[in-house]
Amino acid sequence: MQLDAEIKEQLAHYLKLMEGNVLIKVSAGSDNLSKDMVDLLDEITNMSSKITIEKRELTRTPSFSINRIGEDTGVAFAGIPLGHEFTSLVLALLHVSGRPTRAEQKLVDHIKNIKGKYHFESYISLSCHNCPDVVQALNLMSVLNPSISHTMIDGASFRDEVESKNIMAVPTVYLNGEYFSTGRITLEEILAKMGNNVNTAELDNKEPYDVLVVGGGPAGVSAAIYAARKGIRTGIVAERFGGQLMDTMSIENFISVKFTEGPKLVASFKEHLENYNIDMMNLQRVQRLEKKELIEVTLESGAVLKSKTVIIATGARWRDLGVPGEAEFKNKGVAYCHHCDGPIFKGKDVAVIGGGNSGVEAAIDLAGIANHVTVLEFMPELKADAVLLERLSSLSNVTILKNVQTKEITGTDKVNGITYMERDTETVKHIDLQGLFIQIGLLPNTDWLGDIVERNPIGEIIVDSHGATNLPGLFAAGDCTNSPYKQIIISLGAGAVASLSAFDYLIRN
């Protein structure tokens, strides 16, 4: 396996940043995958005098571990970390060599002080855009703490292992042999799930805010920045900074930026946010809101945040089908991200529920991976843009079923089919398949509000042209509101409007 000239040039630049010597222990067989892995590692070794290779027998073959001289760091790769994981390999080499991490110092200190023995295994796909963040976080923990180790496992290279564990979504993480998580999870979230939330202790006895933003997506970030620029005390509390944007693969309608990815845009948002005096509180789930002398926001941790005004920007989540089998087979054949989980269904029969842009885009992508794709649409016609429909109709391994209603997702330990009804004839039919991708729109994250604020029948917060709700001092913005269009750029504008309105409210009151 040979790296192309451009990648090789970039790699040479990064390898010059290595600070100490690194030993790569390699476990290889006579198979082609082992040969390709060894070729790649030989090529990397020839580019730096600080890297040496040693043959060893590791738990999996083909695999390799990256270590300091005389010390096992616990960073291992089973398979060949190319594609989206090539960056994970480069960072592992740098960090093991002693190159400092860019992680916040409080996280670094916290990881170093973790006691106990923790071995993580992450099952990934090389085409998954969510996987590298998880791999890199677990690798970093392994480098910082000798009691922590991590092995990245390419599911395509170890298919038998993946199937024996019924892994049907990536990234899937195991800790000490037991299931730990599925999907994108940040370093902070991993620590919190381990019982090491570094943010909770800092929530006691907070001074009241002038503006408190609930939600860390585009609307929330915009609202917080606009408030902070007014010189008033501003806080932002989020269950997951970046929200649904963290799971968005490609963004091509963010004006002035031809193409970007959700996580990159979130990183830019965070960098901009950190330029202002904003109290950021991540990984905190809001439980309820009450209007007293001030507005009080109670978190699941029990902490209470008080503010003169509050802007709700909690966004939305994927809408569930609400049929038998959906909950039982989630991550066991039922999926929501075709970019992440599509490769797991290579050569298999899958279905996509939903004929809007998201559903048709998913079907087009999956057609290049799966054996056959069936698109099911509730309405008489697909709702996607004409250019997407033209592309979909050109694919020979796609079947389109319109005016049908999904009745049940079937299976035993994983999905084996779907039952649907033709709405015009009420004829019930069944399709045998191994995977199902649900793309039927969004629901607002507003259930926690109860009846304290006016919402429409689907739960969206009703706001006026200023982002104001029916409760004085309470504003809302973004996908959690009755805004007719759910777009990043619209949410950014709505966050600014709500923030400016909150400032006007403070002046008047």
Backbone hydrogen bonds, N-H to C=O, Kabsch-Sander energy under -0.5 kcal/mol:
donor,donor_aa,acceptor,acceptor_aa,energy
8,K,4,D,-2.5
9,E,5,A,-2.1
10,Q,6,E,-2.1
11,L,7,I,-2.8
12,A,8,K,-2.4
13,H,9,E,-1.6
14,Y,10,Q,-2.0
15,L,11,L,-2.8
16,K,12,A,-1.0
17,L,14,Y,-1.9
18,M,15,L,-1.3
22,V,50,K,-3.2
23,L,67,N,-2.9
24,I,22,V,-0.5
24,I,52,T,-3.0
25,K,23,L,-0.6
25,K,65,S,-2.0
26,V,24,I,-0.5
26,V,54,E,-2.7
27,S,63,S,-3.0
28,A,26,V,-0.6
35,K,31,D,-2.0
36,D,32,N,-2.6
37,M,33,L,-2.3
38,V,34,S,-2.7
39,D,35,K,-2.4
40,L,36,D,-2.2
41,L,37,M,-2.4
42,D,38,V,-2.7
43,E,39,D,-2.1
44,I,40,L,-2.2
45,T,41,L,-2.7
46,N,42,D,-2.1
47,M,44,I,-1.4
48,S,45,T,-1.4
51,I,48,S,-1.2
52,T,22,V,-2.1
54,E,24,I,-2.5
56,R,26,V,-3.0
58,L,56,R,-0.7
63,S,27,S,-2.0
64,F,77,F,-2.1
65,S,25,K,-2.3
66,I,75,V,-2.5
67,N,23,L,-2.4
67,N,65,S,-0.5
68,R,71,E,-1.0
69,I,21,N,-0.6
71,E,68,R,-2.1
73,T,71,E,-0.6
75,V,66,I,-0.6
76,A,74,G,-0.6
76,A,150,H,-2.2
77,F,64,F,-3.1
78,A,152,M,-3.8
79,G,62,P,-0.9
79,G,77,F,-0.7
82,L,80,I,-2.3
84,H,126,L,-2.3
85,E,82,L,-2.1
86,F,83,G,-1.4
89,L,85,E,-1.7
90,V,86,F,-2.2
91,L,87,T,-2.8
92,A,88,S,-2.0
93,L,89,L,-2.1
94,L,90,V,-2.1
95,H,91,L,-3.1
96,V,92,A,-2.5
97,S,93,L,-1.5
98,G,95,H,-1.0
99,R,94,L,-2.5
107,L,104,E,-0.7
108,V,104,E,-2.2
109,D,105,Q,-2.8
110,H,106,K,-1.7
111,I,107,L,-2.6
112,K,108,V,-2.2
113,N,109,D,-1.1
113,N,110,H,-0.5
114,I,111,I,-1.5
118,Y,116,G,-0.5
118,Y,147,S,-2.7
120,F,118,Y,-0.5
120,F,149,S,-3.1
121,E,174,Y,-2.4
122,S,151,T,-2.3
123,Y,121,E,-0.5
123,Y,172,T,-3.3
124,I,122,S,-0.6
124,I,153,I,-2.7
128,C,125,S,-1.8
134,V,130,N,-0.9
134,V,131,C,-0.6
135,V,131,C,-2.6
136,Q,132,P,-3.1
137,A,133,D,-1.8
138,L,134,V,-2.3
139,N,135,V,-2.4
140,L,136,Q,-2.2
141,M,137,A,-2.1
142,S,138,L,-1.8
143,V,139,N,-2.2
144,L,140,L,-2.2
145,N,141,M,-1.8
148,I,145,N,-2.0
149,S,118,Y,-2.3
150,H,74,G,-3.9
151,T,120,F,-1.9
152,M,76,A,-2.6
153,I,122,S,-3.3
154,D,78,A,-2.6
154,D,152,M,-0.5
155,G,124,I,-2.9
155,G,153,I,-0.7
157,S,154,D,-0.9
158,F,154,D,-1.5
159,R,156,A,-0.5
162,V,158,F,-2.0
163,E,159,R,-2.8
164,S,160,D,-2.2
165,K,161,E,-1.2
166,N,163,E,-1.2
167,I,162,V,-2.5
168,M,166,N,-0.7
168,M,331,N,-1.0
172,T,123,Y,-1.9
173,V,181,S,-3.1
174,Y,121,E,-3.1
175,L,178,E,-3.2
176,N,119,H,-3.1
178,E,175,L,-1.9
180,F,173,V,-2.9
181,S,173,V,-1.7
183,G,171,P,-2.8
190,I,186,T,-2.5
191,L,187,L,-2.2
192,A,188,E,-2.4
193,K,189,E,-2.4
194,M,190,I,-1.5
195,G,192,A,-1.5
196,N,191,L,-3.4
198,V,196,N,-0.6
202,E,199,N,-1.3
203,L,200,T,-1.8
204,D,201,A,-0.5
206,K,203,L,-0.7
209,Y,306,K,-2.5
210,D,233,R,-2.1
211,V,233,R,-2.1
212,L,309,T,-1.9
213,V,211,V,-0.5
213,V,235,G,-3.0
214,V,311,I,-2.9
215,G,213,V,-0.7
215,G,237,V,-2.8
217,G,313,A,-0.7
221,V,217,G,-2.7
222,S,218,P,-2.3
223,A,219,A,-2.3
224,A,220,G,-2.4
225,I,221,V,-2.4
226,Y,222,S,-2.4
227,A,223,A,-1.9
228,A,224,A,-2.7
229,R,225,I,-2.0
230,K,227,A,-1.5
231,G,228,A,-2.0
232,I,227,A,-1.0
234,T,277,N,-0.6
235,G,211,V,-2.1
236,I,279,D,-2.7
237,V,213,V,-2.8
238,A,281,M,-2.6
242,G,216,G,-1.9
243,G,240,R,-2.2
245,L,242,G,-1.4
246,M,243,G,-1.8
247,D,244,Q,-1.8
248,T,245,L,-1.5
249,M,247,D,-0.6
251,I,260,T,-2.7
254,F,257,V,-0.5
255,I,253,N,-1.0
257,V,254,F,-2.5
258,K,256,S,-0.5
260,T,251,I,-1.7
262,G,248,T,-2.0
265,L,261,E,-2.2
266,V,262,G,-2.7
267,A,263,P,-2.2
268,S,264,K,-1.8
269,F,265,L,-2.4
270,K,266,V,-2.7
271,E,267,A,-2.3
272,H,268,S,-2.3
273,L,269,F,-2.7
274,E,270,K,-2.3
275,N,272,H,-1.4
276,Y,273,L,-1.7
278,I,276,Y,-2.1
279,D,234,T,-2.3
280,M,278,I,-0.9
281,M,236,I,-2.8
284,Q,238,A,-2.5
285,R,283,L,-0.5
287,Q,298,T,-3.2
288,R,298,T,-1.5
290,E,296,E,-2.5
292,K,290,E,-0.7
292,K,294,L,-2.7
295,I,307,S,-2.6
296,E,290,E,-3.1
296,E,294,L,-0.5
297,V,305,L,-3.3
298,T,288,R,-2.3
298,T,296,E,-0.6
299,L,303,A,-2.9
300,E,285,R,-2.7
302,G,299,L,-2.0
305,L,297,V,-3.0
307,S,295,I,-2.0
308,K,209,Y,-2.5
309,T,210,D,-0.9
310,V,473,G,-2.2
311,I,212,L,-2.4
312,I,310,V,-0.5
312,I,475,F,-3.1
313,A,214,V,-3.4
313,A,311,I,-0.5
317,R,443,L,-2.7
319,R,441,G,-2.9
326,E,323,V,-1.8
329,F,325,G,-1.8
330,K,327,A,-0.9
331,N,334,V,-2.7
332,K,329,F,-2.5
334,V,329,F,-2.3
335,A,333,G,-0.6
335,A,436,L,-3.0
338,H,336,Y,-0.6
341,D,337,C,-2.4
342,G,338,H,-1.6
344,I,341,D,-1.1
345,F,341,D,-0.5
345,F,342,G,-2.0
346,K,343,P,-1.4
347,G,369,I,-2.1
348,K,345,F,-2.2
350,V,348,K,-0.5
350,V,372,H,-2.7
351,A,435,G,-1.6
352,V,374,T,-2.9
353,I,437,F,-2.8
354,G,352,V,-0.7
354,G,376,L,-2.8
360,V,356,G,-2.6
361,E,357,N,-2.6
362,A,358,S,-2.1
363,A,359,G,-2.3
364,I,360,V,-2.4
365,D,361,E,-2.2
366,L,362,A,-2.7
367,A,363,A,-1.9
368,G,364,I,-0.6
368,G,365,D,-1.0
369,I,366,L,-1.9
370,A,366,L,-3.4
371,N,348,K,-2.2
372,H,348,K,-1.2
373,V,397,N,-2.6
374,T,350,V,-1.8
375,V,399,T,-3.1
376,L,352,V,-2.7
376,L,374,T,-0.5
377,E,401,L,-2.7
383,K,355,G,-1.2
384,A,355,G,-1.4
388,L,385,D,-0.6
389,L,385,D,-2.1
390,E,386,A,-2.4
391,R,387,V,-1.5
392,L,388,L,-2.6
393,S,389,L,-2.5
394,S,390,E,-0.7
394,S,391,R,-0.7
395,L,392,L,-1.6
398,V,395,L,-0.9
399,T,373,V,-2.6
401,L,375,V,-3.5
401,L,399,T,-0.5
402,K,400,I,-0.6
403,N,377,E,-0.7
403,N,379,M,-2.3
404,V,377,E,-2.2
405,Q,421,M,-2.6
407,K,419,T,-3.1
408,E,419,T,-1.7
409,I,324,P,-2.9
410,T,408,E,-0.5
410,T,417,G,-2.2
412,T,414,K,-1.4
415,V,332,K,-2.4
416,N,410,T,-2.5
417,G,410,T,-1.3
418,I,431,I,-2.1
419,T,408,E,-3.1
420,Y,429,K,-2.5
421,M,405,Q,-2.5
422,E,427,T,-2.9
423,R,403,N,-2.3
423,R,421,M,-0.6
426,E,422,E,-2.8
427,T,422,E,-0.5
429,K,420,Y,-3.0
431,I,418,I,-2.6
433,L,416,N,-1.2
434,Q,349,D,-3.3
435,G,349,D,-1.1
436,L,333,G,-3.2
437,F,351,A,-2.8
438,I,335,A,-2.3
438,I,436,L,-0.5
439,Q,353,I,-2.7
439,Q,437,F,-0.6
443,L,317,R,-2.4
445,N,315,G,-2.6
446,T,444,P,-1.6
449,L,446,T,-2.0
450,G,447,D,-1.3
452,I,449,L,-1.7
456,N,460,E,-2.6
459,G,456,N,-2.5
461,I,480,C,-2.8
462,I,454,E,-2.2
463,V,461,I,-0.6
464,D,468,A,-1.7
467,G,464,D,-2.0
469,T,474,L,-2.2
474,L,471,L,-2.3
475,F,310,V,-3.2
475,F,473,G,-0.5
476,A,467,G,-2.4
477,A,312,I,-2.3
481,T,478,G,-1.9
482,N,461,I,-1.8
487,Q,485,Y,-1.0
491,S,487,Q,-2.4
492,L,488,I,-2.3
493,G,489,I,-1.7
494,A,490,I,-2.6
495,G,491,S,-2.4
496,A,492,L,-1.7
497,V,493,G,-2.3
498,A,494,A,-2.5
499,S,495,G,-2.0
500,L,496,A,-2.5
501,S,497,V,-2.2
502,A,498,A,-2.1
503,F,499,S,-2.1
504,D,500,L,-2.1
505,Y,501,S,-2.2
506,L,502,A,-2.1
507,I,503,F,-2.0
508,R,504,D,-2.1
509,N,505,Y,-1.6
